Amino acid sequence: MATTRHAHTVWEGNLIEGKGVVSLDSSGIGEYPVSWPARSEQANGRTSPEELIAAAHSSCFSMALSHGLAGAGTPPTKLETKADVTFQPGTGITGIHLTVQGTVPGLDEADFVKAAEDAKANCPVSQALSGTTITLTASLA
């Protein structure tokens, strides 16, 4: 069954001096301030599209990797995934780097890296972001 999730943003003012609030409507878990300086300089308590993409990518990748490992008979005890989304003003998103460290009983490093590469290639967020370079560092804890 297909699902659709919803979020919306209310923006006031111009790009440089303006500000907005992004609301996560489907979950109802919050509203988050967003601004150009938070995107192109320091966050200073505000979020950015890139941070939201990083959150989406790290969680989707973790789910895909967990599913793949469990399907291969080696379910993980723990996966810690970090996504770094690089934004260059005037150019856009120039790359995403995923770093994952896993605790997976009965699995060696080479097989973990192979499973992580598969999850990187096949998680739905990676596929949606295929227009940018996605790199990966994977290791066992």
Secondary structure as GFF3:
##gff-version 3
##sequence-region A 1 141
A	DSSP	beta_strand	7	12	.	.	.	ID=ss1
A	DSSP	beta_strand	19	24	.	.	.	ID=ss2
A	DSSP	beta_strand	30	34	.	.	.	ID=ss3
A	DSSP	alpha_helix	36	40	.	.	.	ID=ss4
A	DSSP	alpha_helix	49	71	.	.	.	ID=ss5
A	DSSP	beta_strand	78	88	.	.	.	ID=ss6
A	DSSP	beta_strand	92	103	.	.	.	ID=ss7
A	DSSP	alpha_helix	109	122	.	.	.	ID=ss8
A	DSSP	alpha_helix	124	128	.	.	.	ID=ss9
A	DSSP	beta_strand	134	140	.	.	.	ID=ss10
###
